[in-house]
Amino acid sequence: MDYIAQIWSDKTAAERADRARGAWALYGERGGGAENPVEDLIADLLHLADSDHHPGGGAGVASRALRNYEAELPG
C-alpha cells in the first residue's frame, strides 16, 4: 500500500467521491464539462498542474493520481 492509501485507508470509495463533490459542484457552476464532465474536469486540473508547475506537470500528476486511485480500489 502506498503513502496516500495509508493516509486514507479508513475511507471507502464512496467517502472519497464525496470529498470531490465540492470541487465538482463549483466546476459545474462555472460552466465546465458539458459533454464529458468528469473527463473535462480532470483535463482542466492537468492543465492547472502544467500552469502551476507541479512536479512532472499534468502528465506527472496524472500518473501519480492513477497510481493512488489504483491503490485505493477495494480488494
PDB file of N, CA, C, O and CB in Angstrom:
ATOM      1  N   MET A   1       0.855  -1.175   0.000  1.00  0.00           N
ATOM      2  CA  MET A   1       0.000   0.000   0.000  1.00  0.00           C
ATOM      3  C   MET A   1       0.898   1.235   0.000  1.00  0.00           C
ATOM      4  O   MET A   1       1.839   1.327   0.789  1.00  0.00           O
ATOM      5  CB  MET A   1      -0.971   0.000   1.230  1.00  0.00           C
ATOM      6  N   ASP A   2       0.601   2.184  -0.893  1.00  0.00           N
ATOM      7  CA  ASP A   2       1.444   3.366  -0.963  1.00  0.00           C
ATOM      8  C   ASP A   2       1.014   4.411   0.068  1.00  0.00           C
ATOM      9  O   ASP A   2       0.057   4.209   0.816  1.00  0.00           O
ATOM     10  CB  ASP A   2       1.403   3.960  -2.370  1.00  0.00           C
ATOM     11  N   TYR A   3       1.735   5.524   0.089  1.00  0.00           N
ATOM     12  CA  TYR A   3       1.553   6.560   1.103  1.00  0.00           C
ATOM     13  C   TYR A   3       0.115   7.080   1.160  1.00  0.00           C
ATOM     14  O   TYR A   3      -0.487   7.144   2.231  1.00  0.00           O
ATOM     15  CB  TYR A   3       2.499   7.711   0.836  1.00  0.00           C
ATOM     16  N   ILE A   4      -0.426   7.449   0.001  1.00  0.00           N
ATOM     17  CA  ILE A   4      -1.771   8.031   0.006  1.00  0.00           C
ATOM     18  C   ILE A   4      -2.800   7.018   0.484  1.00  0.00           C
ATOM     19  O   ILE A   4      -3.743   7.378   1.188  1.00  0.00           O
ATOM     20  CB  ILE A   4      -2.143   8.538  -1.393  1.00  0.00           C
ATOM     21  N   ALA A   5      -2.628   5.759   0.110  1.00  0.00           N
ATOM     22  CA  ALA A   5      -3.572   4.731   0.551  1.00  0.00           C
ATOM     23  C   ALA A   5      -3.505   4.540   2.063  1.00  0.00           C
ATOM     24  O   ALA A   5      -4.523   4.289   2.707  1.00  0.00           O
ATOM     25  CB  ALA A   5      -3.287   3.400  -0.162  1.00  0.00           C
ATOM     26  N   GLN A   6      -2.308   4.660   2.625  1.00  0.00           N
ATOM     27  CA  GLN A   6      -2.172   4.535   4.076  1.00  0.00           C
ATOM     28  C   GLN A   6      -2.878   5.671   4.794  1.00  0.00           C
ATOM     29  O   GLN A   6      -3.529   5.454   5.816  1.00  0.00           O
ATOM     30  CB  GLN A   6      -0.699   4.503   4.475  1.00  0.00           C
ATOM     31  N   ILE A   7      -2.755   6.874   4.268  1.00  0.00           N
ATOM     32  CA  ILE A   7      -3.375   8.044   4.897  1.00  0.00           C
ATOM     33  C   ILE A   7      -4.895   7.918   4.897  1.00  0.00           C
ATOM     34  O   ILE A   7      -5.540   8.226   5.899  1.00  0.00           O
ATOM     35  CB  ILE A   7      -2.952   9.335   4.173  1.00  0.00           C
ATOM     36  N   TRP A   8      -5.466   7.473   3.799  1.00  0.00           N
ATOM     37  CA  TRP A   8      -6.916   7.430   3.644  1.00  0.00           C
ATOM     38  C   TRP A   8      -7.459   6.009   3.726  1.00  0.00           C
ATOM     39  O   TRP A   8      -8.552   5.741   3.228  1.00  0.00           O
ATOM     40  CB  TRP A   8      -7.315   8.054   2.325  1.00  0.00           C
ATOM     41  N   SER A   9      -6.726   5.106   4.337  1.00  0.00           N
ATOM     42  CA  SER A   9      -7.123   3.703   4.340  1.00  0.00           C
ATOM     43  C   SER A   9      -8.455   3.465   5.050  1.00  0.00           C
ATOM     44  O   SER A   9      -9.077   2.422   4.854  1.00  0.00           O
ATOM     45  CB  SER A   9      -6.049   2.873   4.989  1.00  0.00           C
ATOM     46  N   ASP A  10      -8.895   4.405   5.863  1.00  0.00           N
ATOM     47  CA  ASP A  10     -10.176   4.238   6.548  1.00  0.00           C
ATOM     48  C   ASP A  10     -11.346   4.767   5.720  1.00  0.00           C
ATOM     49  O   ASP A  10     -12.490   4.709   6.171  1.00  0.00           O
ATOM     50  CB  ASP A  10     -10.141   4.942   7.894  1.00  0.00           C
ATOM     51  N   LYS A  11     -11.086   5.278   4.528  1.00  0.00           N
ATOM     52  CA  LYS A  11     -12.124   5.847   3.679  1.00  0.00           C
ATOM     53  C   LYS A  11     -12.590   4.815   2.651  1.00  0.00           C
ATOM     54  O   LYS A  11     -11.787   4.060   2.104  1.00  0.00           O
ATOM     55  CB  LYS A  11     -11.610   7.120   2.972  1.00  0.00           C
ATOM     56  N   THR A  12     -13.902   4.796   2.398  1.00  0.00           N
ATOM     57  CA  THR A  12     -14.445   3.962   1.332  1.00  0.00           C
ATOM     58  C   THR A  12     -14.378   4.746   0.019  1.00  0.00           C
ATOM     59  O   THR A  12     -14.124   5.951   0.014  1.00  0.00           O
ATOM     60  CB  THR A  12     -15.915   3.520   1.652  1.00  0.00           C
ATOM     61  N   ALA A  13     -14.607   4.051  -1.081  1.00  0.00           N
ATOM     62  CA  ALA A  13     -14.644   4.733  -2.374  1.00  0.00           C
ATOM     63  C   ALA A  13     -15.731   5.805  -2.382  1.00  0.00           C
ATOM     64  O   ALA A  13     -15.525   6.890  -2.926  1.00  0.00           O
ATOM     65  CB  ALA A  13     -14.881   3.722  -3.513  1.00  0.00           C
ATOM     66  N   ALA A  14     -16.872   5.515  -1.790  1.00  0.00           N
ATOM     67  CA  ALA A  14     -17.959   6.498  -1.726  1.00  0.00           C
ATOM     68  C   ALA A  14     -17.553   7.726  -0.915  1.00  0.00           C
ATOM     69  O   ALA A  14     -17.887   8.852  -1.281  1.00  0.00           O
ATOM     70  CB  ALA A  14     -19.216   5.863  -1.118  1.00  0.00           C
ATOM     71  N   GLU A  15     -16.834   7.509   0.184  1.00  0.00           N
ATOM     72  CA  GLU A  15     -16.365   8.642   1.004  1.00  0.00           C
ATOM     73  C   GLU A  15     -15.338   9.472   0.245  1.00  0.00           C
ATOM     74  O   GLU A  15     -15.327  10.699   0.352  1.00  0.00           O
ATOM     75  CB  GLU A  15     -15.756   8.139   2.332  1.00  0.00           C
ATOM     76  N   ARG A  16     -14.484   8.815  -0.516  1.00  0.00           N
ATOM     77  CA  ARG A  16     -13.506   9.553  -1.327  1.00  0.00           C
ATOM     78  C   ARG A  16     -14.220  10.379  -2.388  1.00  0.00           C
ATOM     79  O   ARG A  16     -13.854  11.527  -2.642  1.00  0.00           O
ATOM     80  CB  ARG A  16     -12.498   8.584  -1.992  1.00  0.00           C
ATOM     81  N   ALA A  17     -15.242   9.789  -3.008  1.00  0.00           N
ATOM     82  CA  ALA A  17     -16.003  10.517  -4.024  1.00  0.00           C
ATOM     83  C   ALA A  17     -16.682  11.735  -3.409  1.00  0.00           C
ATOM     84  O   ALA A  17     -16.733  12.794  -4.034  1.00  0.00           O
ATOM     85  CB  ALA A  17     -17.050   9.598  -4.681  1.00  0.00           C
ATOM     86  N   ASP A  18     -17.202  11.599  -2.194  1.00  0.00           N
ATOM     87  CA  ASP A  18     -17.856  12.728  -1.528  1.00  0.00           C
ATOM     88  C   ASP A  18     -16.905  13.900  -1.328  1.00  0.00           C
ATOM     89  O   ASP A  18     -17.324  15.057  -1.385  1.00  0.00           O
ATOM     90  CB  ASP A  18     -18.418  12.290  -0.185  1.00  0.00           C
ATOM     91  N   ARG A  19     -15.621  13.608  -1.092  1.00  0.00           N
ATOM     92  CA  ARG A  19     -14.654  14.701  -0.933  1.00  0.00           C
ATOM     93  C   ARG A  19     -14.534  15.528  -2.208  1.00  0.00           C
ATOM     94  O   ARG A  19     -14.233  16.721  -2.152  1.00  0.00           O
ATOM     95  CB  ARG A  19     -13.280  14.145  -0.542  1.00  0.00           C
ATOM     96  N   ALA A  20     -14.766  14.901  -3.350  1.00  0.00           N
ATOM     97  CA  ALA A  20     -14.621  15.597  -4.633  1.00  0.00           C
ATOM     98  C   ALA A  20     -15.873  16.376  -5.029  1.00  0.00           C
ATOM     99  O   ALA A  20     -15.822  17.205  -5.937  1.00  0.00           O
ATOM    100  CB  ALA A  20     -14.284  14.601  -5.722  1.00  0.00           C
ATOM    101  N   ARG A  21     -16.986  16.120  -4.364  1.00  0.00           N
ATOM    102  CA  ARG A  21     -18.250  16.736  -4.780  1.00  0.00           C
ATOM    103  C   ARG A  21     -18.249  18.264  -4.707  1.00  0.00           C
ATOM    104  O   ARG A  21     -18.900  18.912  -5.527  1.00  0.00           O
ATOM    105  CB  ARG A  21     -19.366  16.207  -3.929  1.00  0.00           C
ATOM    106  N   GLY A  22     -17.542  18.849  -3.756  1.00  0.00           N
ATOM    107  CA  GLY A  22     -17.481  20.311  -3.663  1.00  0.00           C
ATOM    108  C   GLY A  22     -16.798  20.917  -4.876  1.00  0.00           C
ATOM    109  O   GLY A  22     -17.285  21.889  -5.453  1.00  0.00           O
ATOM    110  N   ALA A  23     -15.677  20.343  -5.256  1.00  0.00           N
ATOM    111  CA  ALA A  23     -14.970  20.819  -6.450  1.00  0.00           C
ATOM    112  C   ALA A  23     -15.824  20.597  -7.693  1.00  0.00           C
ATOM    113  O   ALA A  23     -15.882  21.448  -8.581  1.00  0.00           O
ATOM    114  CB  ALA A  23     -13.608  20.104  -6.601  1.00  0.00           C
ATOM    115  N   TRP A  24     -16.477  19.456  -7.745  1.00  0.00           N
ATOM    116  CA  TRP A  24     -17.350  19.116  -8.865  1.00  0.00           C
ATOM    117  C   TRP A  24     -18.475  20.142  -9.001  1.00  0.00           C
ATOM    118  O   TRP A  24     -18.770  20.599 -10.105  1.00  0.00           O
ATOM    119  CB  TRP A  24     -17.935  17.702  -8.683  1.00  0.00           C
ATOM    120  N   ALA A  25     -19.097  20.501  -7.884  1.00  0.00           N
ATOM    121  CA  ALA A  25     -20.200  21.468  -7.902  1.00  0.00           C
ATOM    122  C   ALA A  25     -19.718  22.830  -8.390  1.00  0.00           C
ATOM    123  O   ALA A  25     -20.373  23.461  -9.219  1.00  0.00           O
ATOM    124  CB  ALA A  25     -20.826  21.599  -6.500  1.00  0.00           C
ATOM    125  N   LEU A  26     -18.584  23.280  -7.881  1.00  0.00           N
ATOM    126  CA  LEU A  26     -18.041  24.567  -8.317  1.00  0.00           C
ATOM    127  C   LEU A  26     -17.690  24.554  -9.794  1.00  0.00           C
ATOM    128  O   LEU A  26     -17.942  25.529 -10.502  1.00  0.00           O
ATOM    129  CB  LEU A  26     -16.811  24.928  -7.499  1.00  0.00           C
ATOM    130  N   TYR A  27     -17.117  23.468 -10.259  1.00  0.00           N
ATOM    131  CA  TYR A  27     -16.756  23.350 -11.675  1.00  0.00           C
ATOM    132  C   TYR A  27     -18.009  23.448 -12.545  1.00  0.00           C
ATOM    133  O   TYR A  27     -18.011  24.142 -13.562  1.00  0.00           O
ATOM    134  CB  TYR A  27     -16.014  22.015 -11.943  1.00  0.00           C
ATOM    135  N   GLY A  28     -19.062  22.757 -12.145  1.00  0.00           N
ATOM    136  CA  GLY A  28     -20.308  22.815 -12.895  1.00  0.00           C
ATOM    137  C   GLY A  28     -20.912  24.204 -12.922  1.00  0.00           C
ATOM    138  O   GLY A  28     -21.446  24.634 -13.945  1.00  0.00           O
ATOM    139  N   GLU A  29     -20.832  24.908 -11.805  1.00  0.00           N
ATOM    140  CA  GLU A  29     -21.352  26.274 -11.721  1.00  0.00           C
ATOM    141  C   GLU A  29     -20.603  27.223 -12.643  1.00  0.00           C
ATOM    142  O   GLU A  29     -21.170  28.209 -13.114  1.00  0.00           O
ATOM    143  CB  GLU A  29     -21.271  26.781 -10.291  1.00  0.00           C
ATOM    144  N   ARG A  30     -19.329  26.931 -12.905  1.00  0.00           N
ATOM    145  CA  ARG A  30     -18.506  27.785 -13.760  1.00  0.00           C
ATOM    146  C   ARG A  30     -18.632  27.412 -15.228  1.00  0.00           C
ATOM    147  O   ARG A  30     -17.943  27.986 -16.072  1.00  0.00           O
ATOM    148  CB  ARG A  30     -17.055  27.704 -13.335  1.00  0.00           C
ATOM    149  N   GLY A  31     -19.499  26.462 -15.542  1.00  0.00           N
ATOM    150  CA  GLY A  31     -19.751  26.117 -16.937  1.00  0.00           C
ATOM    151  C   GLY A  31     -18.841  25.039 -17.487  1.00  0.00           C
ATOM    152  O   GLY A  31     -18.752  24.878 -18.705  1.00  0.00           O
ATOM    153  N   GLY A  32     -18.172  24.305 -16.639  1.00  0.00           N
ATOM    154  CA  GLY A  32     -17.261  23.273 -17.129  1.00  0.00           C
ATOM    155  C   GLY A  32     -17.949  21.959 -17.378  1.00  0.00           C
ATOM    156  O   GLY A  32     -18.934  21.618 -16.725  1.00  0.00           O
ATOM    157  N   GLY A  33     -17.417  21.225 -18.334  1.00  0.00           N
ATOM    158  CA  GLY A  33     -17.778  19.835 -18.528  1.00  0.00           C
ATOM    159  C   GLY A  33     -19.150  19.541 -19.069  1.00  0.00           C
ATOM    160  O   GLY A  33     -19.896  18.770 -18.464  1.00  0.00           O
ATOM    161  N   ALA A  34     -19.513  20.136 -20.203  1.00  0.00           N
ATOM    162  CA  ALA A  34     -20.844  19.899 -20.743  1.00  0.00           C
ATOM    163  C   ALA A  34     -21.016  18.491 -21.306  1.00  0.00           C
ATOM    164  O   ALA A  34     -21.976  17.808 -20.951  1.00  0.00           O
ATOM    165  CB  ALA A  34     -21.143  20.907 -21.815  1.00  0.00           C
ATOM    166  N   GLU A  35     -20.113  18.040 -22.171  1.00  0.00           N
ATOM    167  CA  GLU A  35     -20.301  16.750 -22.834  1.00  0.00           C
ATOM    168  C   GLU A  35     -19.739  15.580 -22.030  1.00  0.00           C
ATOM    169  O   GLU A  35     -20.416  14.568 -21.850  1.00  0.00           O
ATOM    170  CB  GLU A  35     -19.654  16.778 -24.196  1.00  0.00           C
ATOM    171  N   ASN A  36     -18.523  15.716 -21.554  1.00  0.00           N
ATOM    172  CA  ASN A  36     -17.860  14.671 -20.764  1.00  0.00           C
ATOM    173  C   ASN A  36     -17.368  15.291 -19.465  1.00  0.00           C
ATOM    174  O   ASN A  36     -16.173  15.545 -19.319  1.00  0.00           O
ATOM    175  CB  ASN A  36     -16.673  14.018 -21.557  1.00  0.00           C
ATOM    176  N   PRO A  37     -18.269  15.540 -18.519  1.00  0.00           N
ATOM    177  CA  PRO A  37     -17.941  16.379 -17.370  1.00  0.00           C
ATOM    178  C   PRO A  37     -16.775  15.893 -16.513  1.00  0.00           C
ATOM    179  O   PRO A  37     -15.921  16.699 -16.145  1.00  0.00           O
ATOM    180  CB  PRO A  37     -19.129  16.502 -16.518  1.00  0.00           C
ATOM    181  N   VAL A  38     -16.713  14.629 -16.190  1.00  0.00           N
ATOM    182  CA  VAL A  38     -15.625  14.158 -15.333  1.00  0.00           C
ATOM    183  C   VAL A  38     -14.297  14.263 -16.078  1.00  0.00           C
ATOM    184  O   VAL A  38     -13.302  14.732 -15.526  1.00  0.00           O
ATOM    185  CB  VAL A  38     -15.878  12.699 -14.874  1.00  0.00           C
ATOM    186  N   GLU A  39     -14.289  13.819 -17.341  1.00  0.00           N
ATOM    187  CA  GLU A  39     -13.065  13.897 -18.135  1.00  0.00           C
ATOM    188  C   GLU A  39     -12.601  15.337 -18.316  1.00  0.00           C
ATOM    189  O   GLU A  39     -11.406  15.623 -18.249  1.00  0.00           O
ATOM    190  CB  GLU A  39     -13.279  13.249 -19.495  1.00  0.00           C
ATOM    191  N   ASP A  40     -13.555  16.246 -18.545  1.00  0.00           N
ATOM    192  CA  ASP A  40     -13.212  17.653 -18.733  1.00  0.00           C
ATOM    193  C   ASP A  40     -12.607  18.250 -17.464  1.00  0.00           C
ATOM    194  O   ASP A  40     -11.633  19.000 -17.532  1.00  0.00           O
ATOM    195  CB  ASP A  40     -14.451  18.451 -19.150  1.00  0.00           C
ATOM    196  N   LEU A  41     -13.180  17.919 -16.310  1.00  0.00           N
ATOM    197  CA  LEU A  41     -12.639  18.420 -15.053  1.00  0.00           C
ATOM    198  C   LEU A  41     -11.219  17.886 -14.844  1.00  0.00           C
ATOM    199  O   LEU A  41     -10.319  18.637 -14.467  1.00  0.00           O
ATOM    200  CB  LEU A  41     -13.551  18.019 -13.869  1.00  0.00           C
ATOM    201  N   ILE A  42     -11.026  16.606 -15.085  1.00  0.00           N
ATOM    202  CA  ILE A  42      -9.690  16.018 -14.924  1.00  0.00           C
ATOM    203  C   ILE A  42      -8.701  16.687 -15.871  1.00  0.00           C
ATOM    204  O   ILE A  42      -7.596  17.039 -15.459  1.00  0.00           O
ATOM    205  CB  ILE A  42      -9.727  14.492 -15.181  1.00  0.00           C
ATOM    206  N   ALA A  43      -9.083  16.868 -17.130  1.00  0.00           N
ATOM    207  CA  ALA A  43      -8.194  17.512 -18.099  1.00  0.00           C
ATOM    208  C   ALA A  43      -7.860  18.940 -17.665  1.00  0.00           C
ATOM    209  O   ALA A  43      -6.708  19.363 -17.766  1.00  0.00           O
ATOM    210  CB  ALA A  43      -8.839  17.520 -19.498  1.00  0.00           C
ATOM    211  N   ASP A  44      -8.851  19.680 -17.186  1.00  0.00           N
ATOM    212  CA  ASP A  44      -8.588  21.048 -16.730  1.00  0.00           C
ATOM    213  C   ASP A  44      -7.661  21.063 -15.519  1.00  0.00           C
ATOM    214  O   ASP A  44      -6.822  21.955 -15.396  1.00  0.00           O
ATOM    215  CB  ASP A  44      -9.901  21.757 -16.389  1.00  0.00           C
ATOM    216  N   LEU A  45      -7.803  20.090 -14.628  1.00  0.00           N
ATOM    217  CA  LEU A  45      -6.886  20.003 -13.481  1.00  0.00           C
ATOM    218  C   LEU A  45      -5.463  19.699 -13.936  1.00  0.00           C
ATOM    219  O   LEU A  45      -4.501  20.185 -13.341  1.00  0.00           O
ATOM    220  CB  LEU A  45      -7.361  18.924 -12.494  1.00  0.00           C
ATOM    221  N   LEU A  46      -5.329  18.899 -14.988  1.00  0.00           N
ATOM    222  CA  LEU A  46      -3.989  18.615 -15.522  1.00  0.00           C
ATOM    223  C   LEU A  46      -3.390  19.867 -16.160  1.00  0.00           C
ATOM    224  O   LEU A  46      -2.189  20.111 -16.044  1.00  0.00           O
ATOM    225  CB  LEU A  46      -4.047  17.466 -16.558  1.00  0.00           C
ATOM    226  N   HIS A  47      -4.225  20.659 -16.831  1.00  0.00           N
ATOM    227  CA  HIS A  47      -3.738  21.948 -17.362  1.00  0.00           C
ATOM    228  C   HIS A  47      -3.303  22.861 -16.217  1.00  0.00           C
ATOM    229  O   HIS A  47      -2.305  23.573 -16.331  1.00  0.00           O
ATOM    230  CB  HIS A  47      -4.838  22.645 -18.216  1.00  0.00           C
ATOM    231  N   LEU A  48      -4.044  22.840 -15.129  1.00  0.00           N
ATOM    232  CA  LEU A  48      -3.662  23.623 -13.952  1.00  0.00           C
ATOM    233  C   LEU A  48      -2.309  23.171 -13.415  1.00  0.00           C
ATOM    234  O   LEU A  48      -1.478  23.996 -13.034  1.00  0.00           O
ATOM    235  CB  LEU A  48      -4.732  23.503 -12.856  1.00  0.00           C
ATOM    236  N   ALA A  49      -2.094  21.864 -13.386  1.00  0.00           N
ATOM    237  CA  ALA A  49      -0.808  21.334 -12.912  1.00  0.00           C
ATOM    238  C   ALA A  49       0.332  21.833 -13.798  1.00  0.00           C
ATOM    239  O   ALA A  49       1.408  22.167 -13.303  1.00  0.00           O
ATOM    240  CB  ALA A  49      -0.829  19.785 -12.889  1.00  0.00           C
ATOM    241  N   ASP A  50       0.092  21.881 -15.114  1.00  0.00           N
ATOM    242  CA  ASP A  50       1.109  22.430 -16.027  1.00  0.00           C
ATOM    243  C   ASP A  50       1.346  23.909 -15.741  1.00  0.00           C
ATOM    244  O   ASP A  50       2.489  24.348 -15.609  1.00  0.00           O
ATOM    245  CB  ASP A  50       0.679  22.237 -17.501  1.00  0.00           C
ATOM    246  N   SER A  51       0.264  24.670 -15.648  1.00  0.00           N
ATOM    247  CA  SER A  51       0.362  26.121 -15.452  1.00  0.00           C
ATOM    248  C   SER A  51       1.030  26.486 -14.136  1.00  0.00           C
ATOM    249  O   SER A  51       1.780  27.458 -14.059  1.00  0.00           O
ATOM    250  CB  SER A  51      -1.014  26.747 -15.510  1.00  0.00           C
ATOM    251  N   ASP A  52       0.751  25.697 -13.098  1.00  0.00           N
ATOM    252  CA  ASP A  52       1.303  25.986 -11.776  1.00  0.00           C
ATOM    253  C   ASP A  52       2.615  25.263 -11.510  1.00  0.00           C
ATOM    254  O   ASP A  52       3.142  25.307 -10.399  1.00  0.00           O
ATOM    255  CB  ASP A  52       0.306  25.615 -10.715  1.00  0.00           C
ATOM    256  N   HIS A  53       3.138  24.598 -12.534  1.00  0.00           N
ATOM    257  CA  HIS A  53       4.451  23.941 -12.467  1.00  0.00           C
ATOM    258  C   HIS A  53       4.549  22.892 -11.366  1.00  0.00           C
ATOM    259  O   HIS A  53       5.537  22.835 -10.634  1.00  0.00           O
ATOM    260  CB  HIS A  53       5.524  24.974 -12.258  1.00  0.00           C
ATOM    261  N   HIS A  54       3.511  22.060 -11.258  1.00  0.00           N
ATOM    262  CA  HIS A  54       3.590  20.936 -10.325  1.00  0.00           C
ATOM    263  C   HIS A  54       4.647  19.961 -10.835  1.00  0.00           C
ATOM    264  O   HIS A  54       4.853  19.867 -12.045  1.00  0.00           O
ATOM    265  CB  HIS A  54       2.199  20.228 -10.167  1.00  0.00           C
ATOM    266  N   PRO A  55       5.322  19.234  -9.945  1.00  0.00           N
ATOM    267  CA  PRO A  55       6.358  18.307 -10.374  1.00  0.00           C
ATOM    268  C   PRO A  55       5.853  17.329 -11.443  1.00  0.00           C
ATOM    269  O   PRO A  55       4.887  16.599 -11.223  1.00  0.00           O
ATOM    270  CB  PRO A  55       6.886  17.537  -9.177  1.00  0.00           C
ATOM    271  N   GLY A  56       6.505  17.327 -12.576  1.00  0.00           N
ATOM    272  CA  GLY A  56       6.120  16.458 -13.674  1.00  0.00           C
ATOM    273  C   GLY A  56       4.991  16.998 -14.523  1.00  0.00           C
ATOM    274  O   GLY A  56       4.585  16.359 -15.494  1.00  0.00           O
ATOM    275  N   GLY A  57       4.472  18.177 -14.171  1.00  0.00           N
ATOM    276  CA  GLY A  57       3.375  18.762 -14.922  1.00  0.00           C
ATOM    277  C   GLY A  57       2.128  17.903 -14.877  1.00  0.00           C
ATOM    278  O   GLY A  57       1.981  17.038 -14.014  1.00  0.00           O
ATOM    279  N   GLY A  58       1.235  18.152 -15.818  1.00  0.00           N
ATOM    280  CA  GLY A  58      -0.010  17.412 -15.866  1.00  0.00           C
ATOM    281  C   GLY A  58       0.199  15.920 -16.038  1.00  0.00           C
ATOM    282  O   GLY A  58      -0.503  15.118 -15.422  1.00  0.00           O
ATOM    283  N   ALA A  59       1.151  15.545 -16.863  1.00  0.00           N
ATOM    284  CA  ALA A  59       1.405  14.113 -17.093  1.00  0.00           C
ATOM    285  C   ALA A  59       1.887  13.430 -15.818  1.00  0.00           C
ATOM    286  O   ALA A  59       1.469  12.312 -15.515  1.00  0.00           O
ATOM    287  CB  ALA A  59       2.444  13.922 -18.213  1.00  0.00           C
ATOM    288  N   GLY A  60       2.760  14.091 -15.076  1.00  0.00           N
ATOM    289  CA  GLY A  60       3.245  13.527 -13.817  1.00  0.00           C
ATOM    290  C   GLY A  60       2.141  13.405 -12.786  1.00  0.00           C
ATOM    291  O   GLY A  60       2.054  12.408 -12.069  1.00  0.00           O
ATOM    292  N   VAL A  61       1.296  14.427 -12.715  1.00  0.00           N
ATOM    293  CA  VAL A  61       0.172  14.394 -11.782  1.00  0.00           C
ATOM    294  C   VAL A  61      -0.784  13.266 -12.169  1.00  0.00           C
ATOM    295  O   VAL A  61      -1.260  12.533 -11.302  1.00  0.00           O
ATOM    296  CB  VAL A  61      -0.570  15.758 -11.764  1.00  0.00           C
ATOM    297  N   ALA A  62      -1.067  13.123 -13.464  1.00  0.00           N
ATOM    298  CA  ALA A  62      -1.975  12.070 -13.925  1.00  0.00           C
ATOM    299  C   ALA A  62      -1.433  10.689 -13.579  1.00  0.00           C
ATOM    300  O   ALA A  62      -2.176   9.811 -13.139  1.00  0.00           O
ATOM    301  CB  ALA A  62      -2.200  12.180 -15.437  1.00  0.00           C
ATOM    302  N   SER A  63      -0.151  10.510 -13.780  1.00  0.00           N
ATOM    303  CA  SER A  63       0.466   9.219 -13.478  1.00  0.00           C
ATOM    304  C   SER A  63       0.384   8.896 -11.987  1.00  0.00           C
ATOM    305  O   SER A  63       0.021   7.784 -11.604  1.00  0.00           O
ATOM    306  CB  SER A  63       1.925   9.211 -13.935  1.00  0.00           C
ATOM    307  N   ARG A  64       0.722   9.874 -11.154  1.00  0.00           N
ATOM    308  CA  ARG A  64       0.658   9.658  -9.702  1.00  0.00           C
ATOM    309  C   ARG A  64      -0.784   9.465  -9.239  1.00  0.00           C
ATOM    310  O   ARG A  64      -1.055   8.629  -8.377  1.00  0.00           O
ATOM    311  CB  ARG A  64       1.296  10.841  -8.954  1.00  0.00           C
ATOM    312  N   ALA A  65      -1.703  10.233  -9.807  1.00  0.00           N
ATOM    313  CA  ALA A  65      -3.108  10.115  -9.424  1.00  0.00           C
ATOM    314  C   ALA A  65      -3.656   8.736  -9.791  1.00  0.00           C
ATOM    315  O   ALA A  65      -4.420   8.150  -9.025  1.00  0.00           O
ATOM    316  CB  ALA A  65      -3.943  11.217 -10.099  1.00  0.00           C
ATOM    317  N   LEU A  66      -3.274   8.220 -10.950  1.00  0.00           N
ATOM    318  CA  LEU A  66      -3.742   6.892 -11.335  1.00  0.00           C
ATOM    319  C   LEU A  66      -3.206   5.830 -10.383  1.00  0.00           C
ATOM    320  O   LEU A  66      -3.929   4.907 -10.007  1.00  0.00           O
ATOM    321  CB  LEU A  66      -3.322   6.572 -12.773  1.00  0.00           C
ATOM    322  N   ARG A  67      -1.948   5.957  -9.996  1.00  0.00           N
ATOM    323  CA  ARG A  67      -1.388   5.011  -9.013  1.00  0.00           C
ATOM    324  C   ARG A  67      -2.133   5.110  -7.687  1.00  0.00           C
ATOM    325  O   ARG A  67      -2.429   4.089  -7.066  1.00  0.00           O
ATOM    326  CB  ARG A  67       0.120   5.278  -8.793  1.00  0.00           C
ATOM    327  N   ASN A  68      -2.435   6.321  -7.251  1.00  0.00           N
ATOM    328  CA  ASN A  68      -3.187   6.493  -5.999  1.00  0.00           C
ATOM    329  C   ASN A  68      -4.574   5.873  -6.118  1.00  0.00           C
ATOM    330  O   ASN A  68      -5.024   5.164  -5.217  1.00  0.00           O
ATOM    331  CB  ASN A  68      -3.304   7.991  -5.634  1.00  0.00           C
ATOM    332  N   TYR A  69      -5.245   6.142  -7.227  1.00  0.00           N
ATOM    333  CA  TYR A  69      -6.576   5.586  -7.454  1.00  0.00           C
ATOM    334  C   TYR A  69      -6.532   4.059  -7.410  1.00  0.00           C
ATOM    335  O   TYR A  69      -7.354   3.432  -6.742  1.00  0.00           O
ATOM    336  CB  TYR A  69      -7.138   6.069  -8.805  1.00  0.00           C
ATOM    337  N   GLU A  70      -5.596   3.475  -8.105  1.00  0.00           N
ATOM    338  CA  GLU A  70      -5.488   2.011  -8.134  1.00  0.00           C
ATOM    339  C   GLU A  70      -5.169   1.443  -6.742  1.00  0.00           C
ATOM    340  O   GLU A  70      -5.668   0.379  -6.378  1.00  0.00           O
ATOM    341  CB  GLU A  70      -4.404   1.580  -9.139  1.00  0.00           C
ATOM    342  N   ALA A  71      -4.351   2.143  -5.981  1.00  0.00           N
ATOM    343  CA  ALA A  71      -4.004   1.682  -4.635  1.00  0.00           C
ATOM    344  C   ALA A  71      -5.196   1.752  -3.694  1.00  0.00           C
ATOM    345  O   ALA A  71      -5.269   1.004  -2.720  1.00  0.00           O
ATOM    346  CB  ALA A  71      -2.854   2.508  -4.073  1.00  0.00           C
ATOM    347  N   GLU A  72      -6.132   2.653  -3.986  1.00  0.00           N
ATOM    348  CA  GLU A  72      -7.286   2.836  -3.113  1.00  0.00           C
ATOM    349  C   GLU A  72      -8.486   1.960  -3.495  1.00  0.00           C
ATOM    350  O   GLU A  72      -9.485   1.930  -2.776  1.00  0.00           O
ATOM    351  CB  GLU A  72      -7.697   4.280  -3.128  1.00  0.00           C
ATOM    352  N   LEU A  73      -8.388   1.255  -4.615  1.00  0.00           N
ATOM    353  CA  LEU A  73      -9.502   0.389  -5.012  1.00  0.00           C
ATOM    354  C   LEU A  73      -9.697  -0.731  -3.993  1.00  0.00           C
ATOM    355  O   LEU A  73      -8.728  -1.267  -3.456  1.00  0.00           O
ATOM    356  CB  LEU A  73      -9.255  -0.204  -6.417  1.00  0.00           C
ATOM    357  N   PRO A  74     -10.937  -1.075  -3.734  1.00  0.00           N
ATOM    358  CA  PRO A  74     -11.181  -2.157  -2.769  1.00  0.00           C
ATOM    359  C   PRO A  74     -10.663  -3.489  -3.288  1.00  0.00           C
ATOM    360  O   PRO A  74     -10.632  -3.755  -4.490  1.00  0.00           O
ATOM    361  CB  PRO A  74     -12.676  -2.270  -2.456  1.00  0.00           C
ATOM    362  N   GLY A  75     -10.255  -4.318  -2.320  1.00  0.00           N
ATOM    363  CA  GLY A  75      -9.858  -5.685  -2.591  1.00  0.00           C
ATOM    364  C   GLY A  75      -8.612  -5.804  -3.318  1.00  0.00           C
ATOM    365  O   GLY A  75      -8.170  -6.916  -3.608  1.00  0.00           O
TER     366      GLY A  75
END
